[in-house]
Amino acid sequence: MPQQYLLLTPGPLTTSESVKQAMLKDWCTWDQDYNLRVVEDIRSRLVAMATTMPGYTSVLMQGSGTASVESVLGTVVNKNDKLLIINNGAYGARIKQIAEVLGIAYTALDFIETQLPDLNLLEKTLQQDRSISHIAMVHCETTTGMLNPLEAVSRLAQQYGKTFILDAMSSFGGIPMDIGELNIGYLVSSANKCIQGVPGFGFVIAKQELLERTKGQARSLSLDLYDQWQCMQVNQGKWRFTSPTHVVRAFAQALNELEAEGGVSARSKRYQENQSLLVQGMQELGFEPLLDVSLHSPIITSFYSPSQPDYKFERFYQLLKQQGFVIYPGKVSEADCFRIGNIGEVYPADIAALLRAVAKARYWI
Ligand SMILES: *Cc1c(COP(=O)(O)O)cnc(C)c1O
């Protein structure tokens, strides 16, 4: 068996032993033990986590997180609608790509990856283009680790009467928010990020009155969000097509562990502690973070690559992996970087051990 290592990556991430254990049983998809006790329980817990306000429902969707984003865009933005996409990173660009492939009418506001979206430009665009019906934005842009201005954008969406679609893939469960207060129409996230499950499905938490009006609009059969929701509603937790039963069971366990930790605010605190230890320690070792401290999320941090001419990410990566830590390559177009995730079953002691490993690797490269 290959050596064990800690994944310091933004999903799949390091999961607990008990989450992995939860997969060691086969489940029947039409039995009440699964549908009612596991799936329906997850659906209502997700809604309770997302908001204290009434009127929200949730849908689970097979596939990686992108499939859930695609199911929302392809189902809820209908043929007469127009989507405004706020883009400042690879995941914002992916939303554009989905709109392109599905033939969704859209307009994009593109910003550079190391800067916050320009809210004045957003407001001007909303004033000028009355045909815009929906706004899509990524909350934590995992490309850089930047936290986009959720409250300000949700306020504008509300003020101008637009449906707000939030890709909160890498933040939901790790950063407190109330999607009812933010008047979010659709929030998308997945099993293998801050809730600390294993990969295999994503989920959407939606304002029910909006979702109810999307029947027959989907541009895809398997990614029809409305149909999937209807099936789960009517048949109490039944998925239309084969569901990732083991993954779903692991997710239920991951939700238990999130609650046991003290909920989203406690988890957020742990991630923040991980992140500030990491940034401080890395700076002491001579690494500079890409973003200004004020722009950081507690989820993942990008660092500039060392400036020495013979530095190669692959070697640095291998040197850390040999010591039990897996990090992520950079994804920023205009800077040479690498990334370290702070999420998952990772604690301050692990960050301290990582920093010792980086100090050694730094010496060897
Ligand atoms: C992880 C992630 C996704 C989904 O990626 P998949 O590889 O499809 O799971 C989407 N948006 C953001 C911001 C992410 O971090």
PDBQT file of the ligand as one rigid body, heavy atoms in Angstrom, charges set to zero:
ROOT
HETATM    1  C1  LIG A 401     -14.441  22.400  -6.230  1.00  0.00    +0.000 C 
HETATM    2  C2  LIG A 401     -15.147  23.525  -6.832  1.00  0.00    +0.000 A 
HETATM    3  C3  LIG A 401     -16.099  23.340  -7.860  1.00  0.00    +0.000 A 
HETATM    4  C4  LIG A 401     -16.455  21.998  -8.422  1.00  0.00    +0.000 C 
HETATM    5  O1  LIG A 401     -15.400  21.289  -8.890  1.00  0.00    +0.000 OA
HETATM    6  P1  LIG A 401     -15.561  19.736  -9.229  1.00  0.00    +0.000 P 
HETATM    7  O2  LIG A 401     -14.186  19.366  -9.661  1.00  0.00    +0.000 OA
HETATM    8  O3  LIG A 401     -16.557  19.606 -10.305  1.00  0.00    +0.000 OA
HETATM    9  O4  LIG A 401     -16.022  19.064  -7.971  1.00  0.00    +0.000 OA
HETATM   10  C5  LIG A 401     -16.789  24.438  -8.309  1.00  0.00    +0.000 A 
HETATM   11  N1  LIG A 401     -16.548  25.664  -7.819  1.00  0.00    +0.000 NA
HETATM   12  C6  LIG A 401     -15.643  25.891  -6.856  1.00  0.00    +0.000 A 
HETATM   13  C7  LIG A 401     -15.456  27.276  -6.342  1.00  0.00    +0.000 C 
HETATM   14  C8  LIG A 401     -14.902  24.830  -6.335  1.00  0.00    +0.000 A 
HETATM   15  O5  LIG A 401     -14.013  25.049  -5.361  1.00  0.00    +0.000 OA
ENDROOT
TORSDOF 0
